Amino acid sequence: MTDGSGIPAAAEHISDAPARPTPVRRGLRMRLTLLSTALLALIGGLLLALSYLLVGRVIAALPQFPPGTQVQVGDEVMDASQAAAQIAAQGRQTVLLVGLIAFPLQVLAGALLSWVLIGRTLRPLDTLTRATRALSESSLDQRIHLAGPRDEVAELADTFDDMLARLQAAFEAERRFVANASHELRTPLAVIRTEVDVTLADPSTDVEEMRRMGLIVLEATDRADRLLTSLLVLARTQARGVSGQQPVDLAAIVGPALSAVENERAERDLVVTVEGTSAVVRGDPALLDRLVGNLVENAVRHNVNGGWVRIGTGTGTGIGIGIGTGIGTGIGTGTATGAAAGAGWLEVTSSGAVIDPETVAELFEPFRQGGRARTAHRGSGLGLSIVRAVVAAHGGTVGATPIPTGGLQVRVTLPAR
């Protein structure tokens, strides 16, 4: 790894500096060269032995003189069969002599050629190695972009580039998350510190003033506790996934989730409609309970006075329409289809402020509430982030559709098995 000041130099070194063999590459290059040289020597030895054996057979296959024929070989007169045997022996001797001279030269030339060709083949690995060594959290934007034939090495480089892109996205998301979390935790702590300092600095503070301070501190503490609890749920869900699975009916969780927000619903005079059939899925009961609870809480807390909320459950495909009346009138329509056969779905549609369709995806990011980048006083801004994490851990899908007249429709689909 390099420090912040050395990152540009490292990037320039990767793109411009000549390839410098590393010990790892040299070891691999040497092993591949020795292997190819050994195979070449084995093949050469087999060819030499085969040539030695075939020389005699080739000479024996030539036309022969009649038995008893005398031939003159040099200054010596001998029988034709004896001359043929002598010629075969000399042929074998010549093949062996030439082969013993050519064999080491062939092996040496093959070793040098293998060393050069294997070095050129492994050269892209140097780029990968140097890029990995120069990699740091601040240089994740570097890419290999390996040119040349699209072979296995090029595929490895492309895979490495894809991995860097995912790491860069993960680090950026983590930075944003930590920054937002720090900001949100600082708010309740600042409230607590301010109230305590003001109260203690006033010598005439009475019991009533202390009680007021205690209530404010208690509310700020509860807010910090809710935020930390949501952060832990989100982190554990993303890291561990689903620990255990069992049949869970989403329709059965809606009732308790509504009871938990009954006071807020009554304060806003919201009309709640629950429709649908049983939606049994397999998953972690605690996580699915949090999923339904977060969707219901969001629908109530981010609503308008006199608005409406519609909750539907079922299996397969479905179309949801929500209509509510009260002090105000809200009508929301939404269509969401595409659930696989047998899959369970939960759809929560509610009235509310008008949402830009281009910003819907941001609602599932941490600490996003509609058009606001920070949490409201009563929420942690992690509701839909937890929903997305729970759905991903169960292998399901989640989508949101803004209602033109104001409000949002969120549909979750989870596999039944």
Disulfide bonds with the S-S distance in Angstrom:
none
